[in-house]
């Protein structure tokens, strides 16, 4: 985890053209051509995994929307039950029983909503985390190759082995 955070910070720093050339030339003695390839490499990493992140965000939004709709439906039905309760002044015991039943319905309904949609929310969040980690790892692969003096590959799939290292 510490290495991932460190590499993310380094990668973010080296991804900005204002810092890339002087810092990388100072650290690894990279050429301008390699620096340009490095910047393109990190941009390809960002582009590739931004698509995954976008899909995860859409799935997350859909799950939250479904959870919200479920809660709204429960709230509407709860309100109907409360509205149908007898008057508290004329039938206090019946009113209290009715309100308790409505509250139990609301609690059970909301719990059911979470049971249905929390797994989808958790899965989408995990998908977002994976896309973020893969993007960082891919960019770290670009940086590691540049610093070590290796040839930066045009195809970022070359950096897939880095994904398992972090």
VEXMAR-163255 format. One record per residue: residue number from 1; residue in three letters; x, y, z of N, C-alpha, C, CB in turn. Coordinates in Angstrom, 1 decimal, always signed. Each point is the difference from the previous one (the first is absolute). Glycine has a CB too. Layout:
<r NUM, 'ALA', <X, Y, Z>, <X, Y, Z>, <X, Y, Z>, <X, Y, Z>>;
...
This chain:
<r 1, 'UNK', <+0.8, -1.2, +0.0>, <-0.8, +1.2, +0.0>, <+0.9, +1.3, +0.0>, <-1.8, -1.3, +1.2>>;
<r 2, 'UNK', <+2.8, +1.3, -0.4>, <+0.9, +1.1, +0.1>, <+0.7, +0.2, -1.4>, <+0.3, -0.3, +2.5>>;
<r 3, 'UNK', <+0.1, -0.8, -3.1>, <+0.6, +0.1, -1.3>, <-1.0, +0.6, -1.0>, <+1.6, -1.9, +0.5>>;
<r 4, 'UNK', <-2.8, +1.5, -0.5>, <-1.0, +0.5, -0.9>, <-0.2, +1.5, +0.1>, <-1.1, -2.3, +0.0>>;
<r 5, 'UNK', <+1.0, +2.7, +1.3>, <-0.2, +1.4, +0.2>, <+1.2, +0.8, -0.4>, <-1.5, -0.5, +1.9>>;
<r 6, 'UNK', <+2.7, +0.0, -1.6>, <+1.3, +0.7, -0.4>, <+0.1, +0.0, -1.5>, <+1.1, -0.8, +2.0>>;
<r 7, 'UNK', <-1.4, -0.3, -2.7>, <+0.1, +0.0, -1.5>, <-1.1, +0.9, -0.6>, <+0.9, -2.3, +0.1>>;
<r 8, 'UNK', <-2.1, +2.4, +0.6>, <-1.0, +0.9, -0.5>, <+0.4, +1.4, +0.1>, <-1.7, -1.6, +0.7>>;
<r 9, 'UNK', <+2.3, +2.0, +0.4>, <+0.5, +1.4, +0.1>, <+1.1, +0.3, -1.0>, <-0.6, -0.1, +2.5>>;
<r 10, 'UNK', <+1.6, -0.8, -2.6>, <+1.0, +0.2, -1.0>, <-0.5, +0.1, -1.4>, <+1.6, -1.3, +1.5>>;
<r 11, 'UNK', <-2.5, +0.4, -1.8>, <-0.6, -0.1, -1.3>, <-0.8, +1.3, -0.3>, <-0.1, -2.5, +0.1>>;
<r 12, 'UNK', <-0.6, +3.0, +0.9>, <-0.8, +1.2, -0.2>, <+1.0, +1.2, -0.2>, <-1.9, -0.9, +1.4>>;
<r 13, 'UNK', <+3.0, +0.9, -0.7>, <+0.9, +1.1, -0.1>, <+0.7, -0.1, -1.3>, <+0.4, +0.0, +2.4>>;
<r 14, 'UNK', <+0.0, -1.2, -2.9>, <+0.7, -0.1, -1.2>, <-0.9, +0.1, -1.2>, <+1.7, -1.4, +1.1>>;
<r 15, 'UNK', <-3.0, +1.3, -0.9>, <-0.9, +0.1, -1.1>, <-0.3, +1.4, -0.5>, <-1.1, -2.0, +0.9>>;
<r 16, 'UNK', <+1.5, +3.0, -0.2>, <-0.1, +1.3, -0.4>, <+1.2, +0.5, -0.8>, <-1.5, +0.5, +2.0>>;
<r 17, 'UNK', <+1.3, +0.0, -3.2>, <+1.1, +0.3, -0.8>, <+1.0, +1.0, +0.6>, <-1.5, -0.5, -2.0>>;
<r 18, 'UNK', <+1.0, +1.4, +2.9>, <+0.9, +1.0, +0.6>, <+1.0, -0.7, +0.8>, <-1.9, +1.6, +0.0>>;
<r 19, 'UNK', <+1.6, -2.8, +0.6>, <+1.0, -0.6, +0.9>, <+0.7, -1.2, -0.7>, <-1.4, +0.7, +1.9>>;
<r 20, 'UNK', <+0.8, -1.3, -2.9>, <+0.5, -1.2, -0.5>, <+1.4, +0.1, -0.6>, <-2.3, -0.6, -0.5>>;
<r 21, 'UNK', <+2.6, +1.5, -0.3>, <+1.3, +0.0, -0.7>, <+1.1, +0.3, +0.9>, <-1.1, +0.7, -2.1>>;
<r 22, 'UNK', <+1.1, +0.4, +2.9>, <+1.1, +0.3, +0.9>, <+0.2, -1.1, +1.1>, <-0.3, +2.4, -0.4>>;
<r 23, 'UNK', <-0.8, -2.8, +1.0>, <+0.2, -1.0, +1.1>, <+0.4, -1.4, -0.6>, <-1.7, +1.2, +1.3>>;
<r 24, 'UNK', <+1.2, -1.6, -2.4>, <+0.3, -1.3, -0.5>, <+1.4, +0.0, -0.6>, <-2.4, -0.5, -0.4>>;
<r 25, 'UNK', <+2.8, +1.6, -0.2>, <+1.3, +0.1, -0.5>, <+1.0, +0.0, +1.1>, <-0.8, +1.3, -2.0>>;
<r 26, 'UNK', <+0.4, -0.6, +3.1>, <+0.9, +0.1, +1.2>, <+0.1, -1.4, +0.7>, <-0.6, +2.4, +0.3>>;
<r 27, 'UNK', <-0.5, -3.2, -0.3>, <+0.1, -1.2, +0.7>, <+0.5, -1.2, -0.9>, <-1.9, +0.8, +1.4>>;
<r 28, 'UNK', <+1.3, -0.9, -2.5>, <+0.3, -1.2, -0.9>, <+0.8, +0.4, -1.2>, <-2.0, -1.1, +0.9>>;
<r 29, 'UNK', <+2.2, +2.4, -1.1>, <+0.7, +0.3, -1.2>, <-0.7, -0.3, -1.3>, <+2.1, -0.4, +1.2>>;
<r 30, 'UNK', <-3.5, +0.5, -1.2>, <-0.8, -0.3, -1.1>, <+0.2, +1.0, -1.1>, <-1.6, -1.2, +1.5>>;
<r 31, 'UNK', <+1.3, +0.8, -2.7>, <+0.1, +0.9, -1.2>, <-1.4, +0.6, -0.1>, <+1.8, -1.4, -1.2>>;
<r 32, 'UNK', <-1.8, +2.5, +0.4>, <-1.3, +0.7, -0.3>, <-1.0, -1.0, -0.7>, <+1.2, +2.2, -0.2>>;
<r 33, 'UNK', <-0.7, -3.0, -0.7>, <-0.8, -1.0, -0.7>, <-0.6, -0.9, +1.0>, <+1.4, +0.2, -2.0>>;
<r 34, 'UNK', <-0.6, -0.7, +2.9>, <-0.5, -1.0, +1.1>, <-1.0, +0.8, +0.9>, <+2.1, -1.4, -0.1>>;
<r 35, 'UNK', <-1.8, +2.6, +0.4>, <-1.0, +0.8, +0.9>, <-1.3, +0.1, -0.7>, <+1.9, +1.3, +1.0>>;
<r 36, 'UNK', <-1.9, -1.0, -2.3>, <-1.2, +0.1, -0.8>, <-0.8, -1.3, +0.0>, <+1.0, +1.8, -1.4>>;
<r 37, 'UNK', <-0.2, -2.9, +1.2>, <-0.7, -1.3, +0.0>, <-0.5, -0.3, +1.4>, <+1.6, -0.8, -1.8>>;
<r 38, 'UNK', <-0.9, +1.2, +2.8>, <-0.5, -0.2, +1.4>, <-1.3, +0.7, +0.2>, <+2.3, -0.2, +0.8>>;
<r 39, 'UNK', <-2.4, +1.5, -1.2>, <-1.2, +0.7, +0.2>, <-1.2, -0.6, -0.8>, <+1.4, +2.1, +0.3>>;
<r 40, 'UNK', <-1.1, -2.5, -1.5>, <-1.0, -0.7, -0.8>, <-0.4, -1.3, +0.6>, <+0.9, +1.0, -2.1>>;
<r 41, 'UNK', <+0.1, -1.7, +2.7>, <-0.3, -1.3, +0.7>, <-1.0, +0.2, +1.2>, <+2.3, -0.9, -0.7>>;
<r 42, 'UNK', <-2.0, +1.9, +1.5>, <-0.8, +0.3, +1.1>, <-1.4, +0.5, -0.4>, <+2.0, +0.6, +1.4>>;
<r 43, 'UNK', <-2.0, +0.1, -2.5>, <-1.4, +0.5, -0.5>, <-0.8, -1.2, -0.5>, <+1.0, +2.2, -0.7>>;
<r 44, 'UNK', <-0.3, -3.2, +0.0>, <-0.7, -1.2, -0.4>, <-0.5, -0.8, +1.2>, <+1.4, -0.1, -2.1>>;
<r 45, 'UNK', <-0.6, +0.1, +3.1>, <-0.5, -0.7, +1.3>, <-1.3, +0.7, +0.5>, <+2.4, -0.7, +0.6>>;
<r 46, 'UNK', <-2.3, +2.0, -0.5>, <-1.1, +0.7, +0.5>, <-1.3, -0.2, -0.9>, <+1.6, +1.7, +0.9>>;
<r 47, 'UNK', <-1.4, -1.6, -2.2>, <-1.1, -0.2, -0.9>, <-0.6, -1.4, +0.1>, <+1.1, +1.6, -1.6>>;
<r 48, 'UNK', <-0.2, -2.6, +1.6>, <-0.5, -1.4, +0.1>, <-0.9, -0.2, +1.3>, <+2.0, -0.8, -1.3>>;
<r 49, 'UNK', <-1.4, +1.2, +2.4>, <-0.7, -0.3, +1.3>, <-1.1, +1.0, +0.3>, <+2.1, -1.1, +0.8>>;
<r 50, 'UNK', <-2.1, +2.3, -1.4>, <-1.1, +0.9, +0.1>, <-1.3, -0.6, -0.5>, <+1.6, +2.0, -0.1>>;
<r 51, 'UNK', <-1.5, -2.8, -1.0>, <-1.2, -0.6, -0.5>, <-0.5, -1.0, +1.0>, <+0.9, +0.2, -2.3>>;
<r 52, 'UNK', <+0.0, -1.0, +3.0>, <-0.5, -0.9, +1.0>, <-0.6, +0.8, +1.2>, <+1.8, -1.6, -0.6>>;
<r 53, 'UNK', <-1.2, +2.7, +0.9>, <-0.5, +0.9, +1.1>, <-1.4, +0.5, -0.3>, <+2.4, +0.6, +0.7>>;
<r 54, 'UNK', <-2.5, -0.2, -1.9>, <-1.3, +0.6, -0.5>, <-1.1, -1.1, +0.1>, <+1.2, +1.6, -1.5>>;
<r 55, 'UNK', <-0.9, -2.8, +1.1>, <-1.0, -1.1, +0.1>, <-0.3, -0.3, +1.4>, <+0.9, -1.0, -2.1>>;
<r 56, 'UNK', <+0.1, +1.0, +3.0>, <-0.3, -0.2, +1.4>, <-0.8, +1.1, +0.6>, <+2.2, -1.2, +0.2>>;
<r 57, 'UNK', <-1.9, +2.4, -0.6>, <-0.8, +1.2, +0.5>, <-1.5, -0.1, -0.4>, <+2.1, +1.4, +0.0>>;
<r 58, 'UNK', <-2.3, -1.9, -1.3>, <-1.4, -0.2, -0.5>, <-0.7, -1.1, +0.8>, <+0.8, +0.8, -2.3>>;
<r 59, 'UNK', <-0.1, -1.9, +2.6>, <-0.6, -1.1, +0.7>, <-0.3, +0.5, +1.5>, <+1.3, -1.7, -1.4>>;
<r 60, 'UNK', <-0.4, +2.5, +1.9>, <-0.2, +0.5, +1.4>, <-1.2, +0.9, +0.0>, <+2.4, -0.2, +0.5>>;
<r 61, 'UNK', <-2.5, +1.1, -1.4>, <-1.2, +0.9, -0.1>, <-1.3, -0.7, -0.2>, <+1.5, +1.8, -0.9>>;
<r 62, 'UNK', <-1.5, -2.8, +0.1>, <-1.2, -0.8, -0.2>, <-0.4, -0.7, +1.2>, <+0.7, -0.4, -2.4>>;
<r 63, 'UNK', <+0.3, -0.2, +3.2>, <-0.3, -0.7, +1.2>, <-0.6, +1.0, +1.1>, <+1.8, -1.7, -0.5>>;
<r 64, 'UNK', <-1.2, +2.9, +0.6>, <-0.5, +1.0, +0.9>, <-1.4, +0.5, -0.4>, <+2.4, +0.7, +0.5>>;
<r 65, 'UNK', <-2.6, -0.6, -1.8>, <-1.3, +0.5, -0.5>, <-1.1, -1.1, +0.4>, <+1.1, +1.3, -1.9>>;
<r 66, 'UNK', <-0.7, -2.6, +1.7>, <-0.9, -1.1, +0.3>, <-0.3, +0.0, +1.5>, <+0.8, -1.3, -2.0>>;
<r 67, 'UNK', <+0.2, +1.5, +2.8>, <-0.2, +0.0, +1.5>, <-0.9, +1.2, +0.4>, <+2.3, -1.1, +0.3>>;
<r 68, 'UNK', <-2.0, +2.2, -0.9>, <-0.9, +1.2, +0.3>, <-1.4, -0.2, -0.4>, <+2.0, +1.4, -0.3>>;
<r 69, 'UNK', <-2.2, -2.0, -0.9>, <-1.4, -0.3, -0.4>, <-0.7, -1.0, +0.9>, <+0.7, +0.4, -2.3>>;
<r 70, 'UNK', <+0.1, -1.4, +2.8>, <-0.6, -1.0, +0.9>, <-0.4, +0.7, +1.3>, <+1.5, -1.8, -1.0>>;
<r 71, 'UNK', <-0.6, +2.7, +1.6>, <-0.3, +0.7, +1.2>, <-1.3, +0.9, -0.2>, <+2.5, +0.0, +0.6>>;
<r 72, 'UNK', <-2.5, +0.7, -1.8>, <-1.2, +0.8, -0.3>, <-1.3, -0.8, +0.0>, <+1.5, +1.5, -1.3>>;
<r 73, 'UNK', <-1.4, -2.7, +0.7>, <-1.2, -0.8, +0.0>, <-0.4, -0.5, +1.4>, <+0.7, -0.8, -2.3>>;
<r 74, 'UNK', <+0.2, +0.5, +3.1>, <-0.3, -0.4, +1.4>, <-0.5, +1.2, +0.8>, <+1.8, -1.7, -0.1>>;
<r 75, 'UNK', <-1.3, +2.9, -0.1>, <-0.4, +1.2, +0.7>, <-1.5, +0.3, -0.4>, <+2.4, +0.9, +0.0>>;
<r 76, 'UNK', <-2.7, -1.1, -1.3>, <-1.4, +0.3, -0.5>, <-0.9, -1.0, +0.6>, <+0.9, +0.9, -2.1>>;
<r 77, 'UNK', <-0.6, -2.2, +2.1>, <-0.9, -1.0, +0.6>, <-0.1, +0.2, +1.5>, <+0.6, -1.6, -1.8>>;
<r 78, 'UNK', <+0.5, +2.0, +2.5>, <+0.0, +0.3, +1.4>, <-1.0, +1.1, +0.3>, <+2.4, -0.7, +0.2>>;
<r 79, 'UNK', <-2.3, +1.8, -1.0>, <-0.9, +1.1, +0.2>, <-1.4, -0.3, -0.2>, <+1.8, +1.5, -0.8>>;
<r 80, 'UNK', <-2.1, -2.4, -0.2>, <-1.4, -0.5, -0.2>, <-0.5, -0.7, +1.3>, <+0.4, -0.2, -2.5>>;
<r 81, 'UNK', <+0.5, -0.7, +3.1>, <-0.4, -0.7, +1.2>, <-0.2, +0.9, +1.1>, <+1.3, -1.9, -0.8>>;
<r 82, 'UNK', <-0.5, +2.9, +1.0>, <-0.2, +1.0, +1.1>, <-1.3, +0.8, -0.2>, <+2.5, +0.2, +0.2>>;
<r 83, 'UNK', <-2.7, +0.2, -1.5>, <-1.2, +0.8, -0.3>, <-1.3, -0.9, +0.3>, <+1.3, +1.3, -1.7>>;
<r 84, 'UNK', <-1.2, -2.6, +1.6>, <-1.1, -0.9, +0.2>, <-0.2, -0.3, +1.5>, <+0.3, -0.9, -2.3>>;
<r 85, 'UNK', <+0.6, +1.3, +3.1>, <-0.2, -0.3, +1.5>, <-1.1, +0.7, +0.6>, <+2.5, -0.4, +0.1>>;
<r 86, 'UNK', <-3.2, -0.2, +0.9>, <-1.1, +0.6, +0.7>, <+0.5, +1.3, +0.7>, <-1.2, -2.3, +0.3>>;
<r 87, 'UNK', <+0.3, +3.2, +0.0>, <+0.3, +1.2, +0.7>, <+0.5, -0.3, +1.4>, <-1.7, +1.2, -1.3>>;
<r 88, 'UNK', <+2.8, -0.5, +1.7>, <+0.6, -0.3, +1.3>, <-0.9, +0.4, +1.2>, <+2.2, +0.3, -1.1>>;
<r 89, 'UNK', <-3.0, +0.7, +0.9>, <-0.9, +0.5, +1.1>, <-1.2, -1.0, +0.2>, <+0.7, +2.4, -0.5>>;
<r 90, 'UNK', <-1.2, -2.9, -0.5>, <-1.2, -0.9, +0.1>, <+0.3, -1.5, +0.2>, <-1.2, +1.7, -1.4>>;
<r 91, 'UNK', <+2.4, -2.1, +0.9>, <+0.4, -1.4, +0.2>, <+1.5, -0.1, +0.2>, <-1.9, -0.7, -1.5>>;
<r 92, 'UNK', <+2.4, +1.2, +2.7>, <+1.4, +0.1, +0.2>, <+0.7, -1.4, -0.1>, <-0.5, +1.9, +1.5>>;
<r 93, 'UNK', <+0.0, -2.9, -1.0>, <+0.6, -1.3, -0.1>, <+0.1, -0.5, -1.4>, <-0.8, -0.6, +2.3>>;
<r 94, 'UNK', <-0.2, +0.7, -3.0>, <+0.0, -0.5, -1.4>, <+0.9, +0.9, -0.9>, <-2.4, -0.8, +0.2>>;
<r 95, 'UNK', <+2.5, +2.1, +0.1>, <+0.9, +0.9, -0.6>, <+1.4, -0.4, +0.2>, <-1.7, +1.9, +0.2>>;
<r 96, 'UNK', <+2.0, -2.1, +1.1>, <+1.4, -0.4, +0.3>, <+0.4, -1.3, -0.6>, <-0.2, +1.2, +2.2>>;
<r 97, 'UNK', <-0.7, -2.2, -2.3>, <+0.3, -1.2, -0.6>, <+0.2, +0.2, -1.5>, <-1.3, -1.2, +1.7>>;
<r 98, 'UNK', <+0.5, +2.0, -2.3>, <+0.1, +0.3, -1.5>, <+1.3, +0.6, -0.3>, <-2.5, +0.2, -0.1>>;
<r 99, 'UNK', <+2.9, +0.8, +0.9>, <+1.3, +0.8, -0.2>, <+1.1, -1.0, +0.2>, <-1.0, +2.2, +0.8>>;
<r 100, 'UNK', <+1.0, -3.0, +0.2>, <+1.1, -1.0, +0.2>, <+0.1, -0.9, -1.2>, <-0.4, +0.1, +2.5>>;
<r 101, 'UNK', <-0.7, -0.6, -3.0>, <+0.0, -0.9, -1.2>, <+0.6, +0.7, -1.2>, <-2.0, -1.2, +0.9>>;
<r 102, 'UNK', <+1.6, +2.5, -1.0>, <+0.5, +0.8, -1.2>, <+1.5, +0.2, +0.2>, <-2.2, +1.2, -0.3>>;
<r 103, 'UNK', <+2.7, -0.9, +1.5>, <+1.4, +0.2, +0.2>, <+0.8, -1.3, -0.2>, <-0.5, +1.8, +1.7>>;
<r 104, 'UNK', <-0.1, -2.9, -1.3>, <+0.7, -1.3, -0.2>, <+0.0, -0.3, -1.6>, <-0.8, -0.9, +2.3>>;
<r 105, 'UNK', <-0.2, +1.2, -3.0>, <+0.0, -0.1, -1.4>, <+1.1, +0.8, -0.7>, <-2.5, -0.4, +0.1>>;
<r 106, 'UNK', <+2.6, +1.6, +0.4>, <+1.0, +0.9, -0.6>, <+1.4, -0.5, +0.3>, <-1.5, +2.0, +0.3>>;
<r 107, 'UNK', <+1.8, -2.4, +0.9>, <+1.3, -0.6, +0.4>, <+0.3, -1.2, -0.8>, <-0.3, +0.9, +2.3>>;
<r 108, 'UNK', <-0.6, -1.8, -2.4>, <+0.2, -1.3, -0.8>, <+0.2, +0.4, -1.5>, <-1.4, -1.3, +1.7>>;
<r 109, 'UNK', <+0.6, +2.2, -2.2>, <+0.1, +0.4, -1.4>, <+1.3, +0.6, -0.3>, <-2.4, +0.3, -0.1>>;
<r 110, 'UNK', <+2.9, +0.6, +0.9>, <+1.2, +0.7, -0.2>, <+1.2, -1.0, +0.1>, <-1.0, +2.1, +0.9>>;
<r 111, 'UNK', <+0.9, -3.0, +0.0>, <+1.0, -1.1, +0.2>, <+0.0, -0.9, -1.3>, <-0.2, +0.0, +2.5>>;
<r 112, 'UNK', <-0.9, -0.3, -3.0>, <-0.1, -0.7, -1.3>, <+0.6, +0.7, -1.1>, <-2.1, -1.1, +0.8>>;
<r 113, 'UNK', <+1.9, +2.4, -0.9>, <+0.6, +0.8, -1.0>, <+1.5, -0.1, +0.0>, <-1.9, +1.6, +0.1>>;
<r 114, 'UNK', <+2.5, -1.5, +1.1>, <+1.4, -0.1, +0.2>, <+0.5, -1.4, -0.4>, <-0.1, +1.8, +1.8>>;
<r 115, 'UNK', <-0.7, -2.8, -1.4>, <+0.5, -1.4, -0.3>, <+0.0, -0.2, -1.5>, <-1.0, -0.8, +2.2>>;
<r 116, 'UNK', <+0.1, +1.5, -2.9>, <-0.1, -0.2, -1.5>, <+1.1, +0.8, -0.7>, <-2.4, -0.3, +0.3>>;
<r 117, 'UNK', <+2.7, +1.5, +0.2>, <+0.8, +0.9, -0.8>, <+1.4, +0.3, +0.6>, <-2.1, +1.0, -0.8>>;
<r 118, 'UNK', <+2.4, -1.2, +2.1>, <+1.3, +0.2, +0.5>, <+1.0, -0.9, -0.7>, <-1.0, +0.6, +2.2>>;
<r 119, 'UNK', <+0.7, -1.9, -2.5>, <+1.0, -0.8, -0.7>, <+0.4, +0.7, -1.4>, <-0.9, -2.1, +1.1>>;
<r 120, 'UNK', <+0.0, +2.7, -1.8>, <+0.3, +0.6, -1.3>, <+0.9, +1.2, +0.3>, <-2.2, -0.8, -1.0>>;
<r 121, 'UNK', <+1.9, +1.6, +2.0>, <+0.8, +1.2, +0.3>, <+1.4, -0.5, +0.4>, <-2.1, +1.3, +0.8>>;
<r 122, 'UNK', <+2.2, -2.3, +0.0>, <+1.3, -0.5, +0.4>, <+0.8, -0.5, -1.2>, <-0.9, -0.7, +2.2>>;
<r 123, 'UNK', <+0.2, +0.0, -3.1>, <+0.7, -0.5, -1.2>, <+0.5, +1.2, -0.9>, <-1.4, -2.1, +0.1>>;
<r 124, 'UNK', <+0.6, +3.1, -0.3>, <+0.4, +1.1, -0.8>, <+1.1, +0.8, +0.7>, <-2.3, +0.2, -0.9>>;
<r 125, 'UNK', <+2.3, -0.1, +2.2>, <+1.1, +0.7, +0.7>, <+1.3, -0.9, -0.2>, <-1.6, +1.0, +1.7>>;
<r 126, 'UNK', <+1.5, -2.3, -1.6>, <+1.2, -0.8, -0.2>, <+0.5, +0.1, -1.4>, <-0.9, -1.6, +1.7>>;
<r 127, 'UNK', <+0.0, +1.7, -2.7>, <+0.4, +0.2, -1.4>, <+0.7, +1.3, -0.2>, <-2.0, -1.3, -0.7>>;
<r 128, 'UNK', <+1.5, +2.4, +1.4>, <+0.7, +1.3, +0.0>, <+1.4, -0.1, +0.6>, <-2.2, +1.2, +0.1>>;
<r 129, 'UNK', <+2.3, -1.9, +1.0>, <+1.3, -0.1, +0.7>, <+1.0, -0.8, -0.9>, <-1.1, +0.0, +2.2>>;
<r 130, 'UNK', <+0.6, -1.0, -2.9>, <+0.9, -0.8, -0.8>, <+0.4, +0.8, -1.2>, <-1.2, -2.1, +0.7>>;
<r 131, 'UNK', <+0.3, +2.9, -1.3>, <+0.4, +0.8, -1.2>, <+1.0, +1.1, +0.5>, <-2.2, -0.4, -1.1>>;
<r 132, 'UNK', <+2.1, +0.9, +2.2>, <+0.9, +1.0, +0.5>, <+1.4, -0.6, +0.3>, <-1.9, +1.3, +1.0>>;
<r 133, 'UNK', <+1.9, -2.5, -0.4>, <+1.3, -0.7, +0.3>, <+0.6, -0.4, -1.3>, <-0.9, -0.8, +2.2>>;
<r 134, 'UNK', <+0.2, +0.3, -3.2>, <+0.5, -0.4, -1.2>, <+0.6, +1.2, -0.8>, <-1.6, -1.9, -0.1>>;
<r 135, 'UNK', <+1.0, +3.0, +0.2>, <+0.5, +1.2, -0.7>, <+1.3, +0.5, +0.7>, <-2.4, +0.7, -0.6>>;
<r 136, 'UNK', <+2.4, -0.7, +1.9>, <+1.2, +0.4, +0.7>, <+1.2, -1.0, -0.3>, <-1.4, +1.0, +1.8>>;
<r 137, 'UNK', <+1.1, -2.3, -1.8>, <+1.0, -1.0, -0.3>, <+0.5, +0.1, -1.4>, <-1.1, -1.5, +1.7>>;
<r 138, 'UNK', <+0.2, +1.8, -2.6>, <+0.4, +0.1, -1.4>, <+1.0, +1.2, -0.1>, <-2.2, -1.0, -0.8>>;
<r 139, 'UNK', <+1.8, +2.1, +1.4>, <+0.8, +1.2, -0.1>, <+1.4, -0.2, +0.7>, <-2.1, +1.4, +0.0>>;
<r 140, 'UNK', <+2.0, -2.2, +1.1>, <+1.3, -0.3, +0.7>, <+0.9, -0.9, -0.9>, <-1.2, +0.1, +2.2>>;
<r 141, 'UNK', <+0.6, -0.9, -3.0>, <+0.7, -0.8, -1.0>, <+0.7, +0.9, -1.0>, <-1.5, -1.9, +0.3>>;
<r 142, 'UNK', <+0.8, +2.9, -0.8>, <+0.6, +1.0, -0.9>, <+1.2, +0.7, +0.7>, <-2.2, +0.4, -1.1>>;
<r 143, 'UNK', <+2.0, +0.0, +2.3>, <+1.1, +0.7, +0.8>, <+1.2, -0.9, +0.3>, <-1.8, +1.5, +1.0>>;
<r 144, 'UNK', <+1.5, -2.7, -0.6>, <+1.0, -0.9, +0.3>, <+0.9, -0.3, -1.2>, <-1.4, -1.0, +1.8>>;
<r 145, 'UNK', <+0.7, +0.8, -2.9>, <+0.8, -0.2, -1.3>, <+0.9, +1.2, -0.3>, <-1.9, -1.5, -0.8>>;
<r 146, 'UNK', <+1.3, +2.7, +0.9>, <+0.8, +1.2, -0.3>, <+1.2, +0.1, +0.9>, <-2.1, +1.1, -0.9>>;
<r 147, 'UNK', <+1.9, -1.2, +2.2>, <+1.0, +0.2, +1.0>, <+1.1, -1.1, -0.2>, <-1.6, +1.0, +1.6>>;
<r 148, 'UNK', <+1.2, -2.2, -1.9>, <+1.0, -1.1, -0.2>, <+0.7, +0.1, -1.3>, <-1.4, -1.4, +1.5>>;
<r 149, 'UNK', <+1.0, +2.3, -2.4>, <+0.7, +0.2, -1.3>, <-0.6, -0.9, -1.0>, <+2.0, +0.7, +1.2>>;
<r 150, 'UNK', <-3.0, -1.4, -1.0>, <-0.6, -0.9, -1.0>, <-0.8, +0.7, -1.1>, <-0.1, -1.7, +1.8>>;
<r 151, 'UNK', <-0.2, +1.0, -2.8>, <-0.8, +0.6, -1.1>, <-1.5, +0.0, +0.4>, <+1.7, -0.8, -1.7>>;
<r 152, 'UNK', <-2.3, +1.9, +1.6>, <-1.4, +0.2, +0.3>, <-0.8, -0.6, -1.2>, <+0.4, +2.0, +1.5>>;
<r 153, 'UNK', <-1.3, -2.9, -1.2>, <-0.7, -0.7, -1.0>, <-1.3, +0.9, -0.4>, <+0.8, -2.3, +0.9>>;
<r 154, 'UNK', <-1.1, +2.2, -2.2>, <-1.2, +0.7, -0.4>, <-1.3, -0.7, +0.5>, <+1.3, +0.7, -2.1>>;
<r 155, 'UNK', <-1.3, -2.0, +2.2>, <-1.2, -0.7, +0.4>, <+0.0, -0.1, +1.6>, <+0.0, -1.3, -2.2>>;
<r 156, 'UNK', <-0.9, +1.9, +2.8>, <+0.0, +0.0, +1.5>, <-0.3, -1.4, +0.5>, <-0.6, +2.4, +0.0>>;
<r 157, 'UNK', <+0.1, -3.3, -0.8>, <-0.3, -1.3, +0.5>, <+1.4, -0.7, +0.4>, <-2.1, -0.2, -1.4>>;
<r 158, 'UNK', <+3.2, +0.7, +0.9>, <+1.3, -0.4, +0.4>, <+0.2, +0.1, +1.5>, <+0.9, +0.7, -2.3>>;
<r 159, 'UNK', <-1.6, +0.3, +2.9>, <+0.2, +0.3, +1.4>, <-1.0, -0.8, +0.9>, <+0.8, +2.3, -0.6>>;
<r 160, 'UNK', <-1.6, -3.2, +0.0>, <-0.9, -0.8, +0.8>, <+0.7, -0.7, +1.1>, <-1.4, -0.3, -2.0>>;
<r 161, 'UNK', <+2.6, -0.3, +1.9>, <+0.7, -0.6, +1.1>, <+0.1, +0.8, +1.2>, <+1.2, -1.3, -1.6>>;
<r 162, 'UNK', <-1.1, +2.6, +1.4>, <+0.1, +0.9, +1.2>, <-1.3, +0.0, +0.8>, <+1.6, +1.5, -1.3>>;
<r 163, 'UNK', <-2.7, -1.8, +0.7>, <-1.3, +0.0, +0.7>, <+0.0, -1.0, +1.1>, <-1.1, +0.8, -2.1>>;
<r 164, 'UNK', <+1.8, -1.9, +2.0>, <+0.0, -1.0, +1.0>, <+1.0, +0.3, +1.1>, <-0.8, -1.7, -1.7>>;
<r 165, 'UNK', <+1.7, +2.6, +1.5>, <+1.0, +0.3, +1.0>, <-0.5, +0.8, +1.1>, <+1.7, -0.2, -1.8>>;
<r 166, 'UNK', <-2.7, +1.0, +1.6>, <-0.4, +1.0, +1.0>, <-1.2, -0.5, +0.7>, <+0.9, +1.8, -1.4>>;
